[in-house]
Structures are given as structure tokens and as C-alpha cells.
């Protein structure tokens, strides 16, 4: 997501636009099963192709097809330095459950209570009309799946993959939708807008902001929607009124996480990590010396971030650096936190992989994927951990991986495009994920 370094343009203060009811594009299904919006103009398709080419300059060549590097060991971490196998650990209750937002909760831990599939059994796949770089999230009853696409749409899919409705967002949507308890969906787009959309697909309101709204929103402790757009981080209430706005020193690509204190923490391309309290006042800003595009993950006593210096950094709740551990490549996607307390990170080239770093800052395991040797090619985000400590993650070799608790590769599932989006595990064990090939996939548990 951060490979394209764009400078946000200066703009006007945010403006809330209340919409009584905007028409949802009807879905037409042809005899071949393709689904599309009626009257889609050719110019829009051409613009989409140009936009994707502009935003995705990371690489021009895919790696040669080959199996991933061997996983070493399968014992607990002290005896398996080369594995990302689980080291056990208790089931931490905070934030766990089916995802309704990026990484499942406002701390971004990325854990699920269900057990996921151990074999790649495809239940269905659905073309959504454009690449998808955002996590698929479910409605509170898990009967609807929401997909934000680079075609500039939010789609609602039924559990069997059928398209229920789609709403135009005006430009590409990179951020994962946020679903409230009443089913309202909050999603931003590069049209410099945050949208609130009803479960039926009606636009309730849209907030105009002064930068591309390309990060994933979350809820703070007061139930406000916190998100970044351009260089600004906002907190707005569920009616779209701005509670506070903080202007960072650089573009904010990281999705804010919420600390136990209620403060929002995020990184920016001015090389700093900042925490802003519930009144919009800075708690701390810590200089790390490189772009901080990775979305933080929050533990009870620590904040973890990744940087373009090629390291994972632990901060204490006051923002002081406890340690920083070199991992050999850009860390740009969201981090996650295993039940053991280890932090998991996706790493870009020249040696793309997922790494496991202990709370003490030691690299205690890794899992390599096929690469090109380029520094802009790799694993964008960190794995989802299921109840059995299985890890699920995608990579820019177009493949989704499942790695078991013992460190063994359970399966790999190939798609036709980069998999930068995090996976979602539903309560019945279905694994849902999206690819930049323009499709959403559902792997069923057996």
C-alpha cells in the first residue's frame, strides 16, 4: 500500500454531507455467472486500469513457481529458531472473535476463536469487478460479507458469494470496512471521503476530508470512528460529526489502533509514532528515523510497530523505545499478536517472509516465501492466528499460506494476484480472503 509515495494535497476543513438515500447499483447476473453493475461505462474501466497501474508499481515480474523455504523444526520456540510454530500461550480474551474491522478489533491483534481449515477446500469464489487490497469483514450475524475494492466500490456478498448490492465510493478503496453493532458500515476511499452505509446499501452520510481516506477505520472506547486521511487523523461520532482532528507531520498510511488508555496510536511518513488522547491532544510522538507505514498492534503493556528501516519496534505505553529488532526488509502491513505474546510481522524483500519476534525482541522463528529479490516485493501483512495456533497469511507471490502450530505448511492456495489483504475466519471455521486478481475466496473447513 505504501509503495507509492504520494504527497497529499492541501484541502479544506472536513464537511459532513447527510444523504437521505442514495440509489444502490443493481446487480445483473448473466448466464455465465458474471456479476456487474448495470450501465458500467467503458471510461470507468479504463480509469480503473490506469489507477491500478499507478498505485501498484511494486514489481513487474512474479517469482518462479517454487515451494516456500523449508520450515525448520516444529517444537516450541526455544528449540525451533527457524520456525513460526506456535509456542503455546493462553487464550487472551480481549478483542477475540469474528472480524468486524481490520484485524478483528481496535488493538489489531488478529486472532480468531474458531479453528480454521487444514486443507484448501474451495467452497466458492466470486469476482467483484476489481482488485481487492482490504480485508473482507462480516456483518454482526455473519450473513453478509463486505468487500471494499480498488474499483471504487463497497460490495455486500451473501454467505454463498452472491452479490446483494454495491455502492460507488468515488475512487479506490484500500481500507478495510468497519461494521458497527447496528450493521452500519464505515469505509473510506481515495475520493477523500468517509462513508456510512446502512445494511441495506443506502448511504447515510459521507464526510469530506482533506486527503485520501485509504486507511482502515476503527472504534475508540467512546464508540467514535477513528481513521486517517492524508496527513490527518480524525475521530468522528456515528452521525459523522468531527470530535477531533490531529495533523501529523507526514502521510499516514497506518490504520490507527486504540491503547488501553483510550488513546489512538499510529505511524506516519515523518518517521514518528504518535498517540493522541480521546480529546485529540498528543500523548507522545516518538521519532523512529524511517517511514512508519505498518499499522500498530497493541498489547496490555506494549505497542509494536514496523518501519521502512527494516525493523520491528516495541514501545512502552509512554512511547519510549524498549527495543528495535532488525528483520531485513520493509515492514509495511499491519502487525499481529499471537496468543503467546509474540509479535508477528510480514517482511518485504530481498528475502520475503513472516517473522515471529518474542516480547523480549528476539527473532524466534520465520517462514520464507518465494521472492524476486526486490525490496518492494514480499509479505505485506501479518498472519491471522486461529484457536489451534494455525497461521494464515497471503503474499505477493499470489499465494495464501496456512502454517500449523508445529511449524509445518498445511497448505498453499494460489490465486491470480497479490494477496495483501488480511484473511478473516468466521465462527463456523470458514476462511474468507481477497486477492488483487479481483476475487473473494471462501475456503471451507472439513
TORBASE-992781 format. One line per field, with one value per residue (C-alpha): residue number from 0; residue in one letter; x, y, z. Coordinates in Angstrom, 3 decimals. Layout:
# residues N
i	(NUM  ...)
aa	(a  ...)
x	(X  ...)
y	(Y  ...)
z	(Z  ...)
This chain:
# residues 446
i	(0  1  2  3  4  5  6  7  8  9  10  11  12  13  14  15  16  17  18  19  20  21  22  23  24  25  26  27  28  29  30  31  32  33  34  35  36  37  38  39  40  41  42  43  44  45  46  47  48  49  50  51  52  53  54  55  56  57  58  59  60  61  62  63  64  65  66  67  68  69  70  71  72  73  74  75  76  77  78  79  80  81  82  83  84  85  86  87  88  89  90  91  92  93  94  95  96  97  98  99  100  101  102  103  104  105  106  107  108  109  110  111  112  113  114  115  116  117  118  119  120  121  122  123  124  125  126  127  128  129  130  131  132  133  134  135  136  137  138  139  140  141  142  143  144  145  146  147  148  149  150  151  152  153  154  155  156  157  158  159  160  161  162  163  164  165  166  167  168  169  170  171  172  173  174  175  176  177  178  179  180  181  182  183  184  185  186  187  188  189  190  191  192  193  194  195  196  197  198  199  200  201  202  203  204  205  206  207  208  209  210  211  212  213  214  215  216  217  218  219  220  221  222  223  224  225  226  227  228  229  230  231  232  233  234  235  236  237  238  239  240  241  242  243  244  245  246  247  248  249  250  251  252  253  254  255  256  257  258  259  260  261  262  263  264  265  266  267  268  269  270  271  272  273  274  275  276  277  278  279  280  281  282  283  284  285  286  287  288  289  290  291  292  293  294  295  296  297  298  299  300  301  302  303  304  305  306  307  308  309  310  311  312  313  314  315  316  317  318  319  320  321  322  323  324  325  326  327  328  329  330  331  332  333  334  335  336  337  338  339  340  341  342  343  344  345  346  347  348  349  350  351  352  353  354  355  356  357  358  359  360  361  362  363  364  365  366  367  368  369  370  371  372  373  374  375  376  377  378  379  380  381  382  383  384  385  386  387  388  389  390  391  392  393  394  395  396  397  398  399  400  401  402  403  404  405  406  407  408  409  410  411  412  413  414  415  416  417  418  419  420  421  422  423  424  425  426  427  428  429  430  431  432  433  434  435  436  437  438  439  440  441  442  443  444  445)
aa	(x  x  x  x  x  x  x  x  x  x  x  x  x  x  x  x  x  x  x  x  x  x  x  x  x  x  x  x  x  x  x  x  x  x  x  x  x  x  x  x  x  x  x  x  x  x  x  x  x  x  x  x  x  x  x  x  x  x  x  x  x  x  x  x  x  x  x  x  x  x  x  x  x  x  x  x  x  x  x  x  x  x  x  x  x  x  x  x  x  x  x  x  x  x  x  x  x  x  x  x  x  x  x  x  x  x  x  x  x  x  x  x  x  x  x  x  x  x  x  x  x  x  x  x  x  x  x  x  x  x  x  x  x  x  x  x  x  x  x  x  x  x  x  x  x  x  x  x  x  x  x  x  x  x  x  x  x  x  x  x  x  x  x  x  x  x  x  x  x  x  x  x  x  x  x  x  x  x  x  x  x  x  x  x  x  x  x  x  x  x  x  x  x  x  x  x  x  x  x  x  x  x  x  x  x  x  x  x  x  x  x  x  x  x  x  x  x  x  x  x  x  x  x  x  x  x  x  x  x  x  x  x  x  x  x  x  x  x  x  x  x  x  x  x  x  x  x  x  x  x  x  x  x  x  x  x  x  x  x  x  x  x  x  x  x  x  x  x  x  x  x  x  x  x  x  x  x  x  x  x  x  x  x  x  x  x  x  x  x  x  x  x  x  x  x  x  x  x  x  x  x  x  x  x  x  x  x  x  x  x  x  x  x  x  x  x  x  x  x  x  x  x  x  x  x  x  x  x  x  x  x  x  x  x  x  x  x  x  x  x  x  x  x  x  x  x  x  x  x  x  x  x  x  x  x  x  x  x  x  x  x  x  x  x  x  x  x  x  x  x  x  x  x  x  x  x  x  x  x  x  x  x  x  x  x  x  x  x  x  x  x  x  x  x  x  x  x  x  x  x  x  x  x  x  x  x  x  x  x  x  x  x  x  x  x  x  x  x  x  x  x  x  x  x  x  x  x  x  x  x  x  x  x  x  x  x  x  x  x  x  x  x  x  x  x  x)
x	(0.000  2.824  4.945  3.501  4.823  2.287  2.181  -1.332  -2.682  -3.761  -7.507  -10.422  -11.789  -13.926  -17.557  -20.316  -22.866  -26.065  -27.715  -31.299  -30.993  -28.634  -29.501  -27.622  -26.347  -28.448  -26.681  -27.231  -26.208  -25.593  -25.953  -22.233  -22.468  -20.568  -21.911  -21.653  -23.311  -25.793  -24.555  -20.891  -19.164  -16.078  -14.334  -14.623  -12.997  -10.159  -9.684  -9.567  -6.826  -4.776  -5.313  -4.196  -1.102  -0.235  -0.809  0.935  4.476  5.997  7.180  6.950  7.868  6.444  8.848  9.376  6.909  8.618  7.779  8.456  11.618  11.515  10.128  12.630  11.532  8.104  8.957  8.276  10.147  13.142  14.105  12.976  14.688  13.778  10.059  6.994  5.402  3.270  4.897  1.537  0.242  -3.097  -6.235  -6.274  -9.884  -9.528  -10.580  -11.067  -13.914  -15.021  -13.632  -15.843  -12.907  -9.250  -7.557  -10.718  -10.521  -9.229  -5.949  -5.330  -4.321  -5.678  -6.798  -9.923  -11.763  -12.645  -10.436  -9.747  -9.297  -6.300  -6.773  -7.539  -11.137  -12.686  -16.347  -16.747  -15.022  -16.573  -15.224  -16.040  -15.025  -11.689  -8.620  -9.097  -6.389  -8.654  -9.749  -13.218  -15.393  -18.716  -21.964  -22.721  -24.759  -22.118  -24.745  -23.234  -19.622  -18.403  -15.728  -14.061  -12.381  -9.911  -12.712  -14.099  -16.995  -18.270  -19.972  -22.192  -21.953  -24.251  -22.609  -22.744  -20.877  -23.830  -23.688  -26.527  -25.656  -22.821  -22.246  -19.925  -17.295  -15.953  -12.406  -10.238  -10.874  -7.794  -9.041  -10.909  -14.570  -15.671  -19.013  -20.921  -23.211  -26.271  -24.804  -23.740  -20.620  -17.963  -15.486  -13.185  -11.906  -9.336  -12.165  -11.274  -14.454  -15.537  -18.909  -21.515  -23.668  -26.710  -27.008  -29.425  -26.836  -28.112  -25.552  -26.471  -23.799  -20.383  -17.666  -15.387  -11.806  -8.585  -6.711  -7.153  -9.051  -7.093  -6.657  -8.912  -11.226  -11.708  -13.821  -12.404  -13.687  -16.357  -17.707  -16.303  -14.855  -11.104  -9.344  -6.606  -6.847  -3.818  -1.782  -4.718  -6.212  -9.867  -12.362  -15.991  -19.205  -21.546  -23.553  -20.462  -19.641  -15.944  -14.924  -11.248  -8.643  -4.872  -2.463  0.624  3.956  3.635  1.219  -0.478  -0.742  -1.059  -4.503  -4.816  -5.052  -6.527  -4.489  -5.935  -5.898  -8.244  -5.619  -5.245  -1.761  -0.479  2.651  3.356  5.823  7.550  9.186  7.180  4.720  2.143  -0.571  -3.499  -5.840  -9.633  -9.741  -7.443  -4.324  -0.909  0.226  3.567  5.290  8.376  10.891  11.962  14.020  12.080  8.590  6.162  3.517  2.730  -0.420  0.458  -0.625  -1.304  -0.597  -1.558  1.885  3.390  2.923  4.558  5.198  7.201  9.283  10.933  14.243  13.502  12.758  10.066  9.947  8.484  7.340  6.176  2.782  4.538  6.107  9.676  11.527  12.087  13.865  14.073  14.843  16.161  14.261  15.981  13.200  10.418  7.619  4.630  1.463  -0.364  1.362  -0.456  -0.068  -0.050  -1.631  1.879  2.627  4.947  4.517  4.132  5.237  5.263  8.596  9.429  12.482  15.177  14.157  10.351  8.938  6.881  8.852  7.973  9.549  9.386  8.295  11.996  12.841  14.382  13.569  12.409  11.024  10.375  8.697  10.045  8.058  9.084  10.591  12.170  14.963  13.395  12.938  9.397  8.204  7.216  4.695  2.653  0.878  0.997  -0.868  -4.249  -3.982  -6.836  -7.764  -5.375  -2.479  -2.597  -1.390  -2.994  -1.400  -1.062  1.951  2.818  3.639  -0.158  -0.459  -2.313  -0.412  -1.583  1.134  0.276  1.143  4.036  5.536  4.556  2.991  -0.598  -1.478  -0.880  -3.654  -2.729  -4.681  -4.122  -2.816  -1.062  -2.678  -2.012  -5.346  -5.573  -7.741  -10.939  -12.035  -15.770  -17.263  -18.014  -14.345  -14.743  -11.684  -12.507  -9.880  -9.455  -6.843  -5.779  -6.943  -10.364  -11.876  -13.005  -12.417  -14.046  -12.160  -14.415  -13.415  -13.605)
y	(0.000  2.365  1.562  4.614  7.669  10.364  13.792  14.752  17.993  20.725  20.939  22.476  21.509  18.380  18.705  16.273  15.523  13.814  11.731  10.591  7.645  7.113  4.566  1.298  -0.015  -3.050  -6.324  -8.238  -11.867  -13.231  -16.862  -17.344  -16.159  -12.878  -10.134  -6.451  -3.089  -2.093  0.533  0.418  2.951  1.954  5.124  3.975  0.662  2.435  4.727  1.723  0.091  3.269  3.712  0.193  0.589  3.808  2.546  -0.819  -0.247  -2.662  -5.213  -6.190  -9.860  -12.631  -15.155  -18.503  -21.087  -22.971  -24.249  -21.988  -22.390  -25.325  -24.739  -25.860  -27.846  -27.934  -27.822  -24.906  -21.754  -22.279  -25.315  -24.110  -20.884  -21.150  -21.806  -19.661  -22.528  -21.574  -21.566  -22.059  -19.467  -18.757  -17.630  -13.893  -12.761  -9.137  -8.471  -12.024  -13.045  -12.788  -9.727  -6.675  -4.409  -4.539  -7.382  -8.018  -5.412  -1.958  -3.364  -5.116  -8.425  -10.506  -13.636  -15.725  -18.055  -20.607  -23.289  -22.766  -25.191  -27.513  -28.211  -25.910  -26.872  -24.140  -23.554  -20.658  -17.739  -14.539  -11.934  -8.474  -6.377  -5.031  -5.827  -6.048  -4.969  -4.737  -7.385  -8.834  -8.301  -9.749  -8.318  -8.949  -12.062  -13.148  -13.443  -10.655  -10.120  -6.630  -6.051  -2.716  -2.765  -0.788  -0.438  2.133  0.124  -1.394  -4.717  -6.812  -10.540  -13.245  -16.154  -18.163  -15.399  -13.875  -10.088  -8.411  -4.799  -2.476  1.204  3.522  5.195  7.623  6.211  3.327  1.854  0.471  0.446  -2.394  -1.549  -1.088  -2.626  -1.261  -3.182  -1.914  -3.084  0.341  0.072  2.806  2.866  5.435  5.975  7.922  10.323  11.977  10.777  8.565  6.903  5.491  2.905  1.082  -2.738  -2.296  -0.389  3.182  5.939  7.526  10.207  10.955  13.092  15.076  15.195  16.789  13.693  10.243  8.188  4.994  3.528  1.213  2.889  1.571  2.357  4.032  3.445  6.134  4.445  7.074  6.182  6.849  6.891  8.604  10.575  12.249  13.686  13.907  11.508  12.035  10.918  11.294  10.218  7.775  10.661  11.963  14.950  15.515  15.229  15.981  16.126  15.824  16.860  14.624  15.609  13.207  10.999  8.457  5.049  3.078  2.316  3.677  1.255  2.076  1.829  0.630  4.300  5.142  6.988  6.326  5.303  5.389  5.838  8.342  9.057  11.689  8.751  9.141  7.102  9.251  8.627  11.050  11.039  10.957  14.774  14.989  16.022  14.383  11.954  11.266  11.343  9.130  9.522  6.225  7.509  5.939  5.807  4.038  2.655  -0.546  -0.457  -0.952  -3.852  -3.182  -5.464  -4.718  -3.256  -2.549  -1.092  -2.779  -1.093  -1.835  0.578  1.109  0.828  -2.887  -3.403  -4.209  -1.779  -2.173  0.972  1.175  2.815  6.182  5.943  5.114  2.626  -0.632  -2.355  -2.478  -5.681  -5.796  -8.190  -7.404  -5.770  -3.218  -3.900  -2.109  -4.063  -4.447  -6.422  -9.070  -10.543  -14.276  -15.740  -16.486  -12.752  -12.949  -10.293  -11.454  -9.362  -9.656  -8.679  -7.449  -8.473  -9.289  -12.309  -12.088  -13.937  -13.829  -13.427  -14.177  -11.847  -12.558  -9.930  -9.591  -8.633  -11.893  -13.293  -16.756  -18.010  -17.295  -18.705  -17.779  -17.401  -17.224  -13.875  -11.843  -10.331  -6.894  -4.783  -3.820  -7.443  -9.526  -10.249  -7.144  -8.076  -10.375  -13.667  -14.382  -16.895  -19.349  -21.204  -24.054  -21.587  -22.106  -19.026  -17.819  -15.139  -14.052  -12.888  -11.096  -14.418  -14.651  -17.348  -17.837  -19.931  -21.944  -22.916  -25.242  -24.893  -27.309  -25.180  -27.384  -25.980  -27.241  -25.893  -23.146  -21.771  -19.979  -17.030  -14.736  -11.696  -10.332  -11.184  -8.105  -8.237  -9.989  -13.098  -13.382  -16.509  -16.832  -18.603  -21.767  -22.073  -20.688  -18.746  -15.743  -13.682  -11.468  -11.169  -8.431  -10.745  -9.244  -12.221  -13.158  -16.754  -18.908  -21.987  -24.361  -26.343  -30.114)
z	(0.000  0.817  -2.240  -3.960  -2.104  -2.801  -1.265  -0.138  -1.473  0.885  1.270  3.085  6.507  6.645  5.660  6.558  3.867  5.031  2.351  2.775  0.421  -2.480  -5.097  -4.931  -8.240  -9.200  -9.816  -13.026  -13.344  -16.819  -17.807  -17.329  -13.738  -14.175  -11.950  -12.713  -12.176  -14.867  -17.379  -16.220  -18.511  -20.507  -19.356  -15.733  -16.594  -18.372  -15.398  -13.084  -15.142  -15.074  -11.336  -10.508  -12.685  -10.851  -7.324  -7.705  -9.029  -6.531  -9.067  -12.697  -12.525  -10.398  -8.841  -10.437  -9.173  -6.379  -2.918  0.043  2.031  4.385  7.841  10.446  13.430  14.946  18.621  20.953  20.045  22.328  20.252  16.832  15.946  12.269  12.607  13.102  15.001  17.958  21.362  23.013  25.406  26.927  25.133  25.732  25.760  24.729  21.207  20.018  17.789  14.188  12.462  12.146  11.356  10.340  12.272  14.258  16.999  17.875  19.219  15.851  17.476  14.534  16.401  15.994  18.364  15.690  14.192  10.521  7.615  7.444  3.728  0.814  0.091  -2.036  -1.165  -3.616  -5.256  -6.567  -8.969  -7.607  -10.594  -9.389  -7.276  -3.508  -1.053  2.018  4.488  3.983  7.077  8.140  9.460  13.157  12.251  9.694  6.980  4.888  3.828  2.976  0.356  -0.469  -3.870  -5.948  -8.477  -6.047  -4.668  -1.458  -2.137  0.102  -0.536  0.788  2.555  -0.690  -2.525  -4.365  -4.712  -2.808  -3.588  -4.409  -3.631  -5.565  -3.366  -5.964  -6.104  -4.963  -1.507  0.241  3.828  5.499  6.247  9.860  10.839  13.830  16.141  14.277  10.973  9.695  7.531  7.636  4.759  3.181  -0.335  -2.308  -3.211  0.140  1.799  4.659  4.063  6.452  4.669  6.008  5.951  3.033  0.989  1.440  2.016  5.373  5.215  3.834  5.359  3.062  4.343  3.131  1.978  0.509  3.059  2.468  5.948  7.932  10.477  13.990  17.057  20.140  23.687  23.225  20.106  17.766  14.386  14.255  10.882  8.894  5.657  4.116  6.985  9.374  11.913  12.798  15.408  14.345  16.003  14.299  12.838  11.036  13.268  13.865  17.524  16.903  14.172  14.532  11.775  11.529  10.008  7.069  5.188  7.457  5.823  9.065  10.450  13.994  16.922  20.332  23.529  26.870  27.915  25.041  23.009  19.283  18.139  14.561  12.477  9.708  6.944  9.034  10.829  14.024  16.046  17.825  20.398  20.584  23.576  23.465  23.444  20.408  22.348  21.758  24.453  22.782  19.406  19.128  16.314  14.713  11.795  8.905  7.452  9.788  7.435  9.343  11.446  15.135  17.284  20.961  23.923  27.520  28.234  24.825  21.350  18.362  15.011  11.872  9.793  6.424  8.242  8.248  11.891  14.417  17.331  20.811  22.616  26.197  26.954  27.362  23.902  24.927  22.710  24.618  21.730  17.950  16.080  12.530  10.243  6.931  4.908  4.941  7.441  5.930  6.674  9.948  12.693  14.717  18.183  18.855  21.981  23.245  23.297  20.283  17.623  14.006  11.035  7.265  5.693  2.181  0.115  -0.599  1.498  1.907  4.873  8.045  11.265  14.878  17.447  21.166  23.717  24.552  20.960  19.735  16.296  17.323  14.035  10.384  7.302  3.878  0.655  -2.979  -3.908  -6.682  -4.587  -4.980  -1.831  -2.947  -3.173  -0.204  2.512  3.180  6.408  9.398  9.849  11.366  14.232  14.799  18.003  17.156  16.611  12.849  10.968  7.732  5.554  1.948  -0.027  -3.239  -4.886  -5.301  -2.649  0.634  3.195  6.201  8.691  11.565  15.235  14.767  12.023  9.078  5.927  5.916  2.501  -0.022  -2.217  -5.455  -6.872  -9.848  -7.957  -4.881  -1.556  0.568  2.380  5.771  5.985  8.041  9.907  10.538  13.546  11.535  10.528  7.010  5.866  3.682  1.901  -1.154  -3.878  -6.235  -9.008  -8.264  -6.469  -2.980  -1.880  0.795  1.980  3.912  6.982  6.749)
